[in-house]
């Protein structure tokens, strides 16, 4: 059970697959348009429930509760060894060595 007032993330399908614009590319038309929103839970709920949240901008949105205490998880991907070598070569060229 997630308590009222908890910072959460919700998911809402804005346009299902059949309602996407016909001029969109095929792969886009075959994917629903999804809105992800974070906010404070308006009432106690469980994951997967339809809920209301109040966002940081005081908007009220509804959607499916998918995450409690969301945080950023993006990255720049895995290390590319070739780029490490390019960096070393570039620094040697500019500064005369590893600095």
VOBA-1610 file (N, C-alpha, C; in pm, whole numbers, padded with zeros to 5 digits, always signed):
BEGIN
Unk+00085-00118+00000Unk+00000+00000+00000Unk+00089+00124+00000Unk+00063+00213-00091Unk+00135+00340-00102Unk+00049+00447-00036Unk+00111+00522+00053Unk+00038+00621+00132Unk+00012+00751+00055Unk-00098+00814+00087Unk-00134+00945+00032Unk-00019+01043+00057Unk+00011+01127-00043Unk+00117+01227-00029Unk+00254+01178-00071Unk+00268+01051-00105Unk+00396+00995-00148Unk+00426+01041-00291Unk+00554+01068-00318Unk+00599+01107-00452Unk+00599+00981-00539Unk+00524+00983-00649Unk+00507+00864-00733Unk+00515+00901-00880Unk+00519+00798-00962Unk+00517+00813-01108Unk+00397+00739-01163Unk+00324+00805-01255Unk+00209+00741-01317Unk+00229+00734-01468Unk+00153+00646-01530Unk+00158+00627-01675Unk+00016+00640-01728Unk+00003+00713-01839Unk-00129+00731-01900Unk-00115+00721-02052Unk-00198+00640-02115Unk-00198+00628-02261Unk-00282+00743-02317Unk-00218+00834-02389Unk-00288+00948-02446Unk-00354+00912-02580Unk-00281+00838-02663Unk-00335+00794-02792Unk-00304+00645-02811Unk-00407+00560-02813Unk-00384+00419-02840Unk-00336+00400-02985Unk-00290+00282-03015Unk-00234+00252-03147Unk-00329+00293-03260Unk-00455+00263-03252Unk-00549+00292-03360Unk-00581+00439-03380Unk-00540+00525-03288Unk-00574+00667-03297Unk-00456+00756-03335Unk-00341+00696-03364Unk-00225+00776-03406Unk-00249+00832-03546Unk-00183+00942-03579Unk-00202+01008-03708Unk-00157+00918-03823Unk-00234+00914-03932Unk-00200+00826-04043Unk-00071+00866-04114Unk-00030+00992-04105Unk+00094+01035-04171Unk+00219+01002-04089Unk+00201+00954-03966Unk+00317+00912-03885Unk+00383+00791-03949Unk+00513+00773-03928Unk+00579+00651-03976Unk+00513+00527-03915Unk+00524+00415-03984Unk+00455+00293-03941Unk+00494+00251-03800Unk+00623+00256-03765Unk+00664+00214-03631Unk+00604+00306-03524Unk+00586+00434-03556Unk+00522+00527-03462Unk+00373+00497-03449Unk+00307+00471-03562Unk+00163+00439-03559Unk+00135+00313-03479Unk+00231+00220-03475Unk+00213+00093-03405Unk+00254+00099-03258Unk+00276+00220-03208Unk+00315+00239-03068Unk+00221+00341-03004Unk+00165+00312-02887Unk+00078+00411-02824Unk+00159+00532-02777Unk+00093+00648-02773Unk+00155+00769-02719Unk+00132+00767-02568Unk+00241+00762-02492Unk+00233+00744-02347Unk+00284+00870-02277Unk+00215+00909-02170Unk+00257+01021-02086Unk+00303+00964-01951Unk+00421+01002-01909Unk+00473+00965-01777Unk+00474+01093-01694Unk+00417+01087-01575Unk+00408+01205-01490Unk+00443+01168-01347Unk+00512+01260-01279Unk+00542+01241-01137Unk+00461+01339-01056Unk+00424+01299-00936Unk+00348+01388-00849Unk+00320+01324-00715Unk+00245+01396-00633Unk+00209+01349-00499Unk+00076+01276-00506Unk+00072+01156-00453Unk-00046+01071-00457Unk-00160+01134-00379Unk-00281+01137-00438Unk-00396+01202-00377Unk-00466+01114-00274Unk-00451+00981-00285Unk-00516+00889-00191Unk-00433+00761-00185Unk-00447+00685-00077Unk-00377+00558-00064Unk-00410+00468-00184Unk-00310+00393-00233Unk-00332+00307-00350Unk-00225+00199-00355Unk-00245+00104-00444Unk-00147-00001-00471Unk-00091+00018-00612Unk+00028-00038-00637Unk+00085-00033-00771Unk-00014-00095-00869Unk-00032-00033-00984Unk-00125-00081-01085Unk-00263-00020-01076Unk-00294+00049-00966Unk-00425+00115-00951Unk-00431+00243-01034Unk-00553+00280-01075Unk-00576+00411-01136Unk-00580+00513-01023Unk-00496+00617-01033Unk-00482+00713-00924Unk-00482+00856-00977Unk-00492+00951-00885Unk-00474+01093-00914Unk-00349+01139-00842Unk-00273+01226-00909Unk-00157+01287-00846Unk-00164+01438-00868Unk-00098+01510-00778Unk-00080+01654-00795Unk+00067+01677-00826Unk+00094+01735-00942Unk+00232+01754-00986Unk+00297+01871-00913Unk+00427+01889-00934Unk+00499+02000-00873Unk+00446+02134-00923Unk+00382+02135-01041Unk+00323+02258-01095Unk+00176+02272-01057Unk+00131+02193-00960Unk-00007+02194-00910Unk-00111+02151-01013Unk-00071+02074-01114Unk-00168+02014-01206Unk-00216+01884-01143Unk-00340+01848-01170Unk-00393+01720-01124Unk-00403+01629-01245Unk-00338+01513-01237Unk-00338+01416-01347Unk-00383+01281-01295Unk-00439+01200-01383Unk-00477+01063-01349Unk-00398+00968-01436Unk-00378+00848-01385Unk-00307+00745-01459Unk-00286+00623-01373Unk-00212+00528-01426Unk-00182+00403-01357Unk-00056+00421-01273Unk-00064+00388-01146Unk+00051+00399-01055Unk+00155+00294-01092Unk+00276+00338-01128Unk+00379+00245-01173Unk+00506+00246-01088Unk+00531+00353-01011Unk+00657+00360-00936Unk+00641+00450-00814Unk+00707+00410-00705Unk+00709+00488-00582Unk+00848+00549-00567Unk+00854+00675-00527Unk+00980+00748-00512Unk+01068+00735-00636Unk+01019+00779-00753Unk+01096+00765-00877Unk+01223+00848-00874Unk+01322+00803-00949Unk+01449+00874-00960Unk+01501+00857-01101Unk+01598+00941-01139Unk+01654+00936-01273Unk+01745+00815-01287Unk+01731+00745-01398Unk+01813+00626-01421Unk+01883+00631-01556Unk+01882+00746-01622Unk+01944+00753-01755Unk+02096+00753-01743Unk+02161+00717-01851Unk+02307+00717-01855Unk+02349+00749-01999Unk+02477+00753-02019Unk+02530+00775-02153Unk+02569+00643-02218Unk+02525+00532-02160Unk+02553+00401-02219Unk+02684+00343-02169Unk+02719+00230-02228Unk+02841+00159-02189Unk+02964+00230-02245Unk+03076+00202-02183Unk+03203+00259-02226Unk+03236+00211-02368Unk+03287+00302-02451Unk+03332+00268-02585Unk+03484+00281-02584Unk+03557+00167-02585Unk+03703+00172-02572Unk+03771+00260-02677Unk+03716+00264-02798Unk+03775+00347-02903Unk+03773+00495-02864Unk+03668+00538-02795Unk+03660+00678-02753Unk+03763+00710-02645Unk+03792+00614-02560Unk+03895+00634-02457Unk+04030+00657-02525Unk+04060+00578-02627Unk+04186+00593-02699Unk+04190+00726-02775Unk+04079+00764-02834Unk+04073+00893-02904Unk+04100+01006-02805Unk+04045+00998-02685Unk+04068+01100-02582Unk+04216+01109-02548Unk+04279+00995-02531Unk+04423+00994-02498Unk+04504+01058-02612Unk+04472+01020-02735Unk+04545+01075-02850Unk+04522+01226-02862Unk+04400+01269-02840Unk+04365+01411-02849Unk+04441+01492-02744Unk+04444+01442-02620Unk+04517+01512-02514Unk+04667+01517-02543Unk+04720+01409-02596Unk+04862+01407-02630Unk+04891+01510-02740Unk+04803+01519-02837Unk+04820+01615-02946Unk+04812+01759-02895Unk+04712+01788-02810Unk+04693+01925-02763Unk+04792+01967-02656Unk+04817+01878-02562Unk+04893+01917-02443Unk+05027+01847-02429Unk+05059+01759-02518Unk+05187+01691-02511Unk+05190+01575-02415Unk+05077+01515-02383Unk+05075+01399-02294Unk+04944+01385-02222Unk+04937+01289-02128Unk+04816+01265-02049Unk+04805+01369-01940Unk+04702+01451-01945Unk+04680+01550-01840Unk+04536+01551-01803
//
